[in-house]
Amino acid sequence: MTAQSGIYIEPWAEGTPHKGKVFAAIFPHSDDFTFCAAGLTAKLIKEGYTGYFIRTTNDHMDSYSLTYGQTCHAIEEETYAVAKLLGIKKVYDFDYKNHYIEHGQLSEIRHRLMMLFRFLKVDTVITYDPYGTYEENPDHDLTGKAVEHACWMAGRRSDLPESIDMGLMPHFVLEKYYTSRTPGLENRLIDITPVLELKQQAIRLHKTPLDNMWNVYLERHTDPNNRLKNYDEFVTRFFAERKLPVYEGLTHYEKFHYVAPSNF
């Protein structure tokens, strides 16, 4: 950690010191998971974690010319392919409408997360920062808030007491990696150089949302002399080899607002 920045570069551990621990990556959309945290995911799994991906929406709007049903199917297949590549044990799909998660659904989403946190005995979560700023996407904002609440409530005996009769005992989730699309509260950096090729491969599996973004890019940049030439160049520049400010000599990294486990 540098005194000036307050950002800690998390080292890669030797062996599997976290064997037996569990993380859940909870994101509203399939590509959020890969773009924001594929490097961290690969690191944790290498160090012994068992990982799960919980997707809160059905992604039905994230294509350019497919129907809603076709989009759901295509992205579902891509999601499972990415999960298999990264070593995720299982994907849980909540299937809420893309971009239409409502505040009234938060208690239901929180309930479902609490049950899974207890069942899976989750130690660590990766999700959008519930304290992030300038977040335009409502699914990002509300998913982060639901996760934050569920991490605490899952450990309280008075919340969902009936689950105790089902053998799902209270279980606090104490460690959090929060990501945000805008600078803010980041205090931890993950060097993804050791798994950069793996992350790049995972990114390219998200063909449906990437095709959507490529076609929107073409609509916004109509001058063929002042835009990228093709889809592969677009994916490489903006996603697979996206340029970040060099930090402590690192050019490829993921940044998080890290909340460490407390002694309580």
C-alpha positions as CSV (number, residue, x, y, z in Angstrom):
1,M,0.0,0.0,0.0
2,T,1.2,3.5,-0.8
3,A,0.5,6.2,1.7
4,Q,-0.4,8.6,-1.0
5,S,-3.1,6.4,-2.7
6,G,-4.2,4.2,0.2
7,I,-4.5,1.3,-2.3
8,Y,-3.3,-2.1,-1.4
9,I,-2.0,-4.5,-4.1
10,E,-3.2,-7.9,-3.0
11,P,-0.5,-10.5,-3.6
12,W,-1.1,-13.9,-5.2
13,A,-0.7,-16.6,-2.6
14,E,1.3,-19.8,-3.1
15,G,-0.6,-23.0,-2.9
16,T,-4.3,-23.2,-1.8
17,P,-4.4,-21.3,1.5
18,H,-8.1,-20.7,1.2
19,K,-9.1,-24.3,0.6
20,G,-12.6,-24.9,2.0
21,K,-13.7,-21.3,1.6
22,V,-16.6,-20.2,-0.6
23,F,-17.2,-17.0,-2.6
24,A,-20.3,-15.9,-4.5
25,A,-20.0,-13.4,-7.3
26,I,-23.4,-11.7,-7.6
27,F,-24.1,-9.5,-10.6
28,P,-27.2,-8.6,-12.5
29,H,-25.7,-9.3,-16.0
30,S,-23.5,-12.1,-17.3
31,D,-20.9,-9.8,-18.8
32,D,-20.6,-7.7,-15.5
33,F,-19.1,-10.7,-13.8
34,T,-16.4,-11.2,-16.5
35,F,-15.5,-7.6,-17.2
36,C,-15.4,-6.5,-13.6
37,A,-14.1,-9.6,-11.7
38,A,-12.9,-12.5,-13.9
39,G,-9.3,-11.9,-12.7
40,L,-10.2,-11.9,-9.0
41,T,-12.4,-14.9,-9.6
42,A,-9.6,-16.9,-11.2
43,K,-7.2,-15.8,-8.4
44,L,-9.5,-16.9,-5.6
45,I,-10.2,-20.3,-7.3
46,K,-6.5,-20.8,-7.8
47,E,-6.0,-20.2,-4.1
48,G,-8.5,-22.8,-3.0
49,Y,-11.9,-21.1,-3.0
50,T,-15.0,-22.8,-4.4
51,G,-16.9,-20.2,-6.5
52,Y,-20.5,-19.6,-7.5
53,F,-22.1,-17.1,-9.8
54,I,-25.5,-15.6,-9.0
55,R,-27.0,-13.7,-11.9
56,T,-30.0,-11.6,-10.8
57,T,-31.5,-10.7,-14.2
58,N,-32.3,-12.7,-17.4
59,D,-30.3,-10.3,-19.7
60,H,-33.2,-10.3,-22.1
61,M,-32.4,-6.8,-23.5
62,D,-28.7,-7.2,-24.1
63,S,-28.7,-8.0,-27.8
64,Y,-28.9,-5.9,-31.0
65,S,-31.3,-7.7,-33.2
66,L,-32.5,-10.9,-31.4
67,T,-35.9,-11.4,-29.8
68,Y,-36.1,-11.4,-26.1
69,G,-36.4,-15.2,-26.0
70,Q,-33.4,-15.6,-28.3
71,T,-31.4,-13.2,-26.3
72,C,-32.1,-15.0,-23.0
73,H,-31.1,-18.4,-24.5
74,A,-27.9,-17.1,-26.2
75,I,-26.6,-15.3,-23.1
76,E,-27.5,-18.2,-20.9
77,E,-25.3,-20.5,-23.0
78,E,-22.5,-17.9,-23.0
79,T,-22.8,-17.6,-19.2
80,Y,-22.4,-21.3,-18.6
81,A,-19.4,-21.4,-21.0
82,V,-17.7,-18.6,-19.1
83,A,-18.5,-20.2,-15.7
84,K,-17.0,-23.5,-17.0
85,L,-13.9,-21.7,-18.3
86,L,-13.2,-19.9,-15.0
87,G,-13.9,-22.9,-12.8
88,I,-17.2,-21.7,-11.3
89,K,-19.0,-24.7,-9.6
90,K,-22.5,-23.6,-10.4
91,V,-24.6,-20.7,-11.8
92,Y,-27.8,-19.6,-10.1
93,D,-30.1,-17.6,-12.2
94,F,-32.7,-15.4,-10.5
95,D,-34.3,-14.3,-13.9
96,Y,-35.6,-10.9,-12.9
97,K,-36.3,-8.6,-15.9
98,N,-33.3,-6.9,-17.3
99,H,-33.2,-3.2,-16.3
100,Y,-36.5,-3.6,-14.5
101,I,-35.5,-4.8,-11.1
102,E,-37.8,-2.8,-8.8
103,H,-37.3,-1.5,-5.3
104,G,-40.3,-3.5,-4.3
105,Q,-38.4,-6.7,-5.3
106,L,-35.5,-6.0,-3.0
107,S,-36.9,-7.9,-0.1
108,E,-37.5,-10.9,-2.3
109,I,-34.0,-10.8,-3.8
110,R,-32.5,-10.3,-0.4
111,H,-34.5,-13.3,0.9
112,R,-33.2,-15.5,-1.9
113,L,-29.6,-14.4,-1.3
114,M,-29.9,-15.0,2.4
115,M,-31.0,-18.6,1.8
116,L,-28.2,-19.2,-0.6
117,F,-25.6,-17.6,1.7
118,R,-26.7,-20.0,4.5
119,F,-26.9,-23.0,2.2
120,L,-23.5,-22.4,0.5
121,K,-21.9,-21.0,3.6
122,V,-20.5,-18.1,1.7
123,D,-17.4,-16.5,3.1
124,T,-16.8,-13.8,0.5
125,V,-18.9,-11.9,-2.0
126,I,-18.0,-10.0,-5.2
127,T,-20.6,-7.5,-6.4
128,Y,-21.4,-3.9,-7.4
129,D,-20.6,-1.3,-4.7
130,P,-23.8,-0.4,-2.9
131,Y,-22.0,2.9,-2.0
132,G,-20.8,3.6,-5.6
133,T,-21.6,6.9,-7.2
134,Y,-22.9,8.0,-10.6
135,E,-24.3,4.5,-11.4
136,E,-26.7,4.8,-14.3
137,N,-27.8,1.2,-14.5
138,P,-30.6,0.4,-11.9
139,D,-29.8,-3.3,-11.9
140,H,-26.2,-2.6,-10.8
141,D,-27.3,-0.3,-8.0
142,L,-30.1,-2.5,-6.6
143,T,-28.2,-5.7,-6.8
144,G,-25.3,-4.2,-4.8
145,K,-27.7,-3.0,-2.2
146,A,-29.5,-6.4,-1.9
147,V,-26.2,-8.2,-1.5
148,E,-25.0,-5.8,1.2
149,H,-28.2,-6.3,3.2
150,A,-28.3,-10.0,2.8
151,C,-24.7,-10.5,4.0
152,W,-25.7,-9.1,7.4
153,M,-29.2,-10.5,7.6
154,A,-28.1,-14.0,6.7
155,G,-26.3,-14.2,10.1
156,R,-29.2,-13.1,12.2
157,R,-31.3,-15.9,13.9
158,S,-34.4,-13.7,13.9
159,D,-34.3,-13.3,10.1
160,L,-35.9,-16.3,8.3
161,P,-36.0,-18.4,11.5
162,E,-37.9,-21.1,9.6
163,S,-34.7,-21.8,7.6
164,I,-33.1,-23.1,10.8
165,D,-35.7,-25.9,10.9
166,M,-34.5,-26.7,7.3
167,G,-31.0,-27.1,8.5
168,L,-29.8,-23.7,7.1
169,M,-28.2,-22.1,10.1
170,P,-27.5,-18.3,10.4
171,H,-24.3,-17.4,8.6
172,F,-22.8,-13.9,8.3
173,V,-20.9,-13.1,5.1
174,L,-18.0,-11.0,6.3
175,E,-15.7,-10.3,3.4
176,K,-16.7,-8.2,0.4
177,Y,-15.1,-7.1,-2.9
178,Y,-17.2,-4.2,-4.3
179,T,-16.6,-3.0,-7.8
180,S,-17.8,0.2,-9.5
181,R,-17.7,1.6,-13.0
182,T,-16.7,5.0,-11.7
183,P,-13.8,6.0,-9.4
184,G,-14.6,6.3,-5.8
185,L,-13.9,4.1,-2.8
186,E,-11.4,1.6,-4.3
187,N,-8.8,0.5,-1.8
188,R,-7.6,-2.8,-3.2
189,L,-6.0,-3.7,-6.5
190,I,-5.8,-7.2,-8.0
191,D,-2.9,-7.8,-10.5
192,I,-4.6,-9.9,-13.2
193,T,-1.4,-10.4,-15.3
194,P,-1.1,-14.1,-14.3
195,V,-4.6,-14.8,-15.7
196,L,-4.9,-12.1,-18.4
197,E,-5.2,-14.6,-21.2
198,L,-7.9,-16.5,-19.4
199,K,-9.9,-13.2,-18.8
200,Q,-9.5,-12.2,-22.4
201,Q,-10.8,-15.6,-23.5
202,A,-13.7,-15.3,-21.1
203,I,-14.5,-11.8,-22.4
204,R,-14.7,-13.0,-26.0
205,L,-17.3,-15.7,-25.0
206,H,-19.8,-12.9,-24.3
207,K,-20.6,-12.6,-28.0
208,T,-24.2,-11.4,-27.7
209,P,-23.7,-8.3,-25.5
210,L,-20.4,-7.5,-27.3
211,D,-22.2,-7.6,-30.7
212,N,-24.9,-5.3,-29.2
213,M,-22.2,-2.8,-28.0
214,W,-20.4,-3.0,-31.3
215,N,-23.5,-2.1,-33.3
216,V,-24.4,0.7,-30.9
217,Y,-20.8,2.0,-31.4
218,L,-21.3,2.0,-35.2
219,E,-24.5,4.0,-34.8
220,R,-22.8,6.6,-32.7
221,H,-19.7,6.9,-34.9
222,T,-21.0,7.2,-38.4
223,D,-17.8,8.5,-40.0
224,P,-16.0,5.4,-41.3
225,N,-12.7,7.3,-41.3
226,N,-13.0,8.2,-37.6
227,R,-13.9,4.9,-36.0
228,L,-12.5,1.4,-35.4
229,K,-12.5,-0.8,-38.5
230,N,-14.1,-4.0,-37.3
231,Y,-15.6,-6.0,-34.4
232,D,-12.4,-7.7,-33.3
233,E,-10.5,-4.4,-33.1
234,F,-13.4,-3.0,-31.0
235,V,-13.4,-5.9,-28.6
236,T,-9.7,-5.9,-28.2
237,R,-9.4,-2.1,-27.6
238,F,-12.3,-1.6,-25.3
239,F,-12.5,-4.9,-23.4
240,A,-9.7,-7.5,-23.9
241,E,-6.8,-5.0,-23.9
242,R,-8.5,-2.0,-22.3
243,K,-5.9,0.6,-21.4
244,L,-5.8,1.5,-17.7
245,P,-3.5,4.1,-16.0
246,V,-0.3,2.4,-15.1
247,Y,-0.2,1.8,-11.4
248,E,2.9,0.7,-9.5
249,G,4.1,-0.7,-12.9
250,L,0.9,-2.6,-13.5
251,T,-1.1,-2.2,-16.7
252,H,-3.7,-4.9,-16.2
253,Y,-5.6,-5.0,-12.9
254,E,-9.0,-4.9,-11.3
255,K,-9.9,-2.4,-8.6
256,F,-12.2,-3.0,-5.7
257,H,-13.7,-1.4,-2.6
258,Y,-12.6,-4.1,-0.2
259,V,-14.4,-4.7,3.1
260,A,-12.4,-6.9,5.4
261,P,-13.9,-9.4,7.9
262,S,-14.4,-7.9,11.3
263,N,-13.7,-9.6,14.6
264,F,-17.3,-9.3,15.7
